[in-house]
């Protein structure tokens, strides 16, 4: 999915207790979820996605894992759906500054 990026290699470099290590999802599962929400033309771009409640936590975990940012979640009570946004990898703390 992301050229030149090995999730398994990254996971091996993380110390126990790092935020990325606290997920119950595997790197492959996180990658599958992230593939549904990132911009296919620019994976480092900001993210904006609407979803139902059961998808909020997995999507947020995937965004944290790939972008090192804390997603923002807002509820649209009229439609009972959530808007998840992130500044994306590039603008986040690990980005290309």
N, C-alpha and C positions, 0 to 999 in steps of 0.2 A: 504494500500500500504506500508506504513512505520510502522513497528510494534512499538507500544508504543507511537506513535506520533499523537496527536490530533491537527489538524490545528485550530479548533474552540477554543480550550483552549489557544493556542498560541496567536491567534488574540485578545482574551480578555485581555491579559497582555500587549499589545502594546499601547503606548500612541498615541494620535492623532498626525499626522505629521510624524510618523516613516515611513521609506522608504517602508516597507511592506504594509502599509495602503494606499498608493497612487495608487494602481492598481484598475482597473475597473473590473477585473476578480474576481470571487468568489474563496474561498479556494478549492472547488471541481473542478473548472475549472483549477486552477493552478496545482492541483494534477494530473489531467488527462494529461495535457501537460507535466509535469515533468516525468510522467511514460513512456513517449515516448522517452525521451532523456537520462535518467540516466542508470547506469549499474545495472541491476537487481540483480547481485550477491553482489554488494557493492555500495549502493546509495551515500556514502560519497566520492567515487572515482572521479577523474577528468572527465570532460565531453567534448566530441568532437562530434559535430553533424552537418551534412550538411542539408540545407533547402532552400526553395524558399523565396523570399522577404516578402510575406504576413505573414509568420510564424516567422520572426525574433523577432518582439516586444513581442508577447506572450511567446515565448520560453525564451527570456531574462528575462521577468518578473517572470516566474516560477523558473528559475535558481536563480535569486536574492532572491526570497522568501524562497526557500529551502536550499540554500547554504550560504547565506549572502556574496556572492562574486559578483563582477562586471564582467559579461561575456565580452569576446572580440569577435568582429565580423569582419570578413574579407570577401570581395567579390572576387569571382572567375569570372572575366569578360568574360572569354572564354565560360563559361557555364551558366552565370547569376544565380549563386547560392551562398549561403553564408555559411561560416564555422563559427560556434559558439563554443567557447571553454571556459572552466572555470577550475580553479584549484580544484574545488569541495569543499564540506563542510569540509572534514578532513584537507585540507591544507589552508582553508580560515580563516578569523578572528574569527569565532565562533567554529572552529574545535577542535579536540581532541589533544590539545597541551600538 
